[in-house]
């Protein structure tokens, strides 16, 4: 990570090059950990799409890809509400090794709920990976098995993360000014 740099009303927290380096590292680690196993990678819509796309190209293994939708933030809110899960896009994961990919681990409630939902599909194994692990916010015992960065308790956008459906396209992770929230 580099020092925070101003970019308009944003402060860069993690540079694009640092993200690329960590995603590459994680992809290599996952390729080693899952070598010879029937891997299915599940991305959590919508925030993980960029990470999912970049990461599966760094896992040098045959794998299947699927999606699951979970949301607890709506519109302009910056605090989680009731979790909504849509598992209608899940592929068959019976007896497969499943890796759940999400953009951020915050309170952990989304991860906990998704792990329970996915477990119903009877995978052989189930692990999780996140790009960002927000420190000091967890309210559950479930933690990600893999992560790229630990970050302070700030509202972040970019690289798939949004505020009011904006900023997902940014190639870096940034914090918004409080006046913009």
C-alpha positions as CSV (number, residue, x, y, z in Angstrom):
1,X,0.0,0.0,0.0
2,X,1.1,3.5,-0.6
3,X,0.4,6.7,1.3
4,X,-3.2,8.0,0.8
5,X,-3.3,10.1,-2.3
6,X,-6.1,12.5,-3.2
7,X,-8.0,11.7,-6.4
8,X,-10.9,14.2,-6.7
9,X,-13.2,13.5,-3.8
10,X,-11.5,10.2,-3.2
11,X,-8.4,9.2,-1.2
12,X,-6.5,6.3,-2.8
13,X,-6.0,3.6,-0.1
14,X,-4.6,0.7,-2.3
15,X,-3.0,1.4,-5.6
16,X,-3.8,-0.6,-8.8
17,X,-0.3,-2.2,-9.0
18,X,-0.6,-3.4,-5.4
19,X,-4.0,-5.0,-6.1
20,X,-2.5,-6.7,-9.2
21,X,0.4,-8.0,-7.2
22,X,-1.8,-9.5,-4.4
23,X,-4.3,-11.0,-6.8
24,X,-1.5,-12.7,-8.6
25,X,0.0,-14.0,-5.3
26,X,-3.4,-15.3,-4.2
27,X,-4.0,-17.0,-7.6
28,X,-0.7,-18.8,-7.2
29,X,-1.5,-19.9,-3.7
30,X,-4.9,-21.1,-4.7
31,X,-3.4,-23.0,-7.7
32,X,-1.0,-24.8,-5.3
33,X,-3.7,-25.5,-2.7
34,X,-6.3,-26.8,-5.2
35,X,-4.0,-28.7,-7.6
36,X,-5.6,-32.0,-8.6
37,X,-9.0,-31.1,-7.1
38,X,-12.3,-30.4,-8.8
39,X,-12.5,-26.7,-8.1
40,X,-15.6,-24.5,-8.5
41,X,-15.1,-20.8,-7.9
42,X,-18.2,-18.9,-6.8
43,X,-18.3,-15.1,-7.1
44,X,-20.6,-13.0,-5.0
45,X,-22.6,-10.5,-7.2
46,X,-22.0,-7.7,-7.8
47,X,-18.9,-6.5,-5.9
48,X,-16.7,-9.5,-6.6
49,X,-17.0,-9.5,-10.4
50,X,-13.7,-7.7,-11.1
51,X,-11.8,-9.7,-8.5
52,X,-13.4,-12.9,-9.8
53,X,-12.4,-12.1,-13.4
54,X,-8.8,-11.2,-12.5
55,X,-8.4,-14.1,-10.0
56,X,-9.6,-17.0,-12.1
57,X,-7.1,-16.0,-14.8
58,X,-4.3,-16.3,-12.2
59,X,-5.4,-19.8,-10.9
60,X,-3.5,-22.0,-13.3
61,X,-6.0,-25.0,-13.0
62,X,-9.1,-26.3,-14.7
63,X,-12.0,-24.8,-12.8
64,X,-15.7,-24.1,-13.0
65,X,-17.2,-20.7,-12.3
66,X,-20.5,-19.8,-10.7
67,X,-22.3,-16.9,-9.1
68,X,-24.4,-16.2,-6.1
69,X,-26.1,-12.9,-5.2
70,X,-26.1,-11.4,-1.8
71,X,-26.8,-7.8,-0.8
72,X,-27.2,-6.0,2.5
73,X,-26.5,-2.4,1.3
74,X,-29.1,-0.6,-0.7
75,X,-28.7,2.8,-2.5
76,X,-27.0,5.4,-0.5
77,X,-26.7,3.5,2.7
78,X,-23.3,2.9,4.3
79,X,-24.5,0.5,7.0
80,X,-25.7,-3.0,6.3
81,X,-29.4,-3.8,6.4
82,X,-31.2,-7.1,6.0
83,X,-29.3,-9.7,3.9
84,X,-30.9,-10.9,0.7
85,X,-29.5,-14.1,-0.9
86,X,-30.3,-15.3,-4.4
87,X,-28.8,-18.8,-5.1
88,X,-30.6,-19.5,-8.3
89,X,-27.4,-19.0,-10.3
90,X,-25.4,-21.6,-8.4
91,X,-24.1,-24.5,-10.5
92,X,-24.1,-28.1,-9.2
93,X,-21.4,-28.2,-6.5
94,X,-22.0,-31.6,-5.1
95,X,-18.7,-33.3,-4.2
96,X,-16.7,-30.4,-5.6
97,X,-14.1,-28.2,-3.8
98,X,-15.7,-24.8,-3.7
99,X,-14.0,-21.4,-3.2
100,X,-16.3,-18.5,-2.4
101,X,-15.0,-15.1,-3.6
102,X,-16.2,-11.8,-2.2
103,X,-15.0,-8.3,-2.4
104,X,-14.9,-7.4,1.3
105,X,-15.2,-9.0,4.7
106,X,-16.9,-6.4,7.0
107,X,-19.2,-7.7,9.8
108,X,-18.9,-11.3,8.4
109,X,-22.7,-11.8,8.4
110,X,-22.8,-12.1,4.6
111,X,-20.0,-14.6,4.6
112,X,-21.6,-16.6,7.3
113,X,-25.0,-16.7,5.6
114,X,-23.4,-17.6,2.2
115,X,-21.3,-20.4,3.6
116,X,-24.5,-21.9,5.2
117,X,-26.4,-21.6,1.9
118,X,-23.6,-23.1,-0.2
119,X,-23.1,-25.9,2.3
120,X,-26.6,-27.1,1.5
121,X,-25.2,-28.0,-2.0
122,X,-23.0,-30.6,-0.4
123,X,-19.6,-29.5,-1.6
124,X,-16.6,-31.7,-0.7
125,X,-14.9,-28.7,0.8
126,X,-15.8,-25.0,1.2
127,X,-13.4,-22.1,1.7
128,X,-13.6,-18.4,1.2
129,X,-11.4,-15.6,-0.2
130,X,-11.9,-11.8,0.0
131,X,-10.0,-8.9,-1.5
132,X,-10.4,-6.7,1.6
133,X,-10.7,-7.6,5.3
134,X,-12.0,-4.6,7.3
135,X,-10.5,-4.6,10.7
136,X,-12.5,-4.4,13.9
137,X,-16.0,-5.0,12.4
138,X,-16.6,-8.7,12.6
139,X,-19.7,-9.8,14.6
140,X,-19.5,-13.6,13.8
141,X,-17.0,-16.4,14.2
142,X,-16.6,-17.2,10.5
143,X,-13.6,-15.6,8.9
144,X,-12.2,-15.8,5.3
145,X,-9.7,-18.5,4.6
146,X,-7.8,-16.2,2.2
147,X,-7.5,-12.4,1.9
148,X,-5.4,-9.9,0.0
149,X,-5.5,-6.8,2.2
150,X,-6.5,-5.8,5.7
151,X,-7.9,-2.3,5.8
152,X,-9.1,0.2,8.5
153,X,-12.8,0.7,9.3
154,X,-13.5,3.1,6.5
155,X,-16.1,3.1,3.7
156,X,-14.2,2.0,0.5
157,X,-15.0,2.0,-3.2
158,X,-13.3,0.8,-6.4
159,X,-12.3,-2.5,-7.9
160,X,-15.9,-3.7,-7.8
161,X,-17.0,-2.0,-4.6
162,X,-19.5,0.7,-4.9
163,X,-21.4,3.5,-3.3
164,X,-24.9,4.0,-4.8
165,X,-23.8,1.9,-7.8
166,X,-20.9,4.2,-8.6
167,X,-17.2,3.8,-8.4
168,X,-17.0,0.0,-9.2
169,X,-15.0,0.8,-12.3
170,X,-12.0,2.3,-10.5
171,X,-8.9,0.2,-10.8
172,X,-7.8,1.0,-7.2
173,X,-9.4,1.1,-3.7
174,X,-10.3,4.5,-2.3
175,X,-12.2,6.0,0.6
176,X,-14.9,8.6,0.0
177,X,-14.8,12.0,1.8
178,X,-17.4,12.0,4.6
179,X,-19.2,14.9,2.8
180,X,-19.8,12.5,-0.2
181,X,-21.5,9.8,1.9
